[in-house]
Amino acid sequence: MKGEKFCVAALLIAVLFQGCSIRRFAVNRMGDALASGGSTYQSDDDVQLVGDALPFALKLMESLLEEAPRHRGLLQTACQGFATYSYVYVQREAELTAGADLRQAAALRRRAGRFYQRASRYCLRGLEVSYPRIGDKLLKEPRQAIAVVNRKRDVPLLYWSAVALGLRVSVSKNNVAMVARIPEVEALIERALALDESWSEGALHEFHVTFASAKPGSPDYDVIRKHYLRALELSGGKRAGLHVAYAEAAWLPKQNRAEFQAFLDKALAVDPDLHEKERLPNLLARQRAQWLLERLDEVVLESESQPTGEKNEK
């Protein structure tokens, strides 16, 4: 750890005082270090500490991208960082604020949308390093455009592109132009699934479950359940967020109080300390599950009398 800190300090000095070629080398090395350091945040146990640290890290990434605009790792990490920060610390705040101040909640959703837009730009720039002008093509013919992406190493960029754009849609449901971009989200995630469906222990399948709540129209519950079960299998049941997503995608629209509550309880049963690399996401998912349980009488107006038996799935 000490050697790593010394290396970063030396690189910073090089950035400040050396010539263009050495500066670019230093920036690339720093970019590599930042792009591989996401696990530090994932394993933290203090949600507020991470929230306080992320803005500085994000602006540092943007500064480095001014010097190295085609650094794939930095572009992907900036996309992931802005999407994550916006969801956890801006969009969630909008939800918490909505009951007391609708105007403030709307302002926060607009801010979240701007961050998601920035995240999308970074991911598309990352894809365009290998696939020029794919962003423009994606707008016109999503499935045809994305078909050229053909390497497993592109899956993280495809995933985070789908996340950033999908979340932007979720905070812009009254914007017809944004809702019309759902086929782009679907094309991105379907291509990622075709390239490596088990990537990141089922994250692609979990995305399908989560995004179902953001799409207009009646959900396809069979498809949602299929993706839930596959994500559960690949993750080994260590992701609390999967259970929360399934509760909101499958049982909240059906207004099935028993099953909705059962899957939120499953999320609360996941011990964050047992899975260090998933600690922060699990803490956040447990917070959301608890918040939804506290609002149970507000979000579920009816109670289903017939159990489905799904709450015993493992």
Secondary structure, DSSP 8 states (H G I E B T S, - for coil): -HHHHHHHHHHHHHHHHS-HHHHHHHHHHHHHHHHT-THHHHT-S-HHHHHHHHHHHHHHHHHHHHH-TT-HHHHHHHHHHHHHHHIIIIIHHHHHHTTT-HHHHHHHHHHHHHHHHHHHHHHHHHHHTTSTTHHHHHHH-HHHHHTT---GGGHHHHHHHHHHHHHHHHT-TT-HHHHTTHHHHHHHHHHHHHHHTTGGGTHHHHHHHHHTTTSSS---HHHHHHHHHHHHHHHTT--HHHHHHHIIIIITTTT-HHHHHHHHHHHHHS-GGG-GGGHHHHHHHHHHHHHHHHTHHHH--S--SS--SGGG--
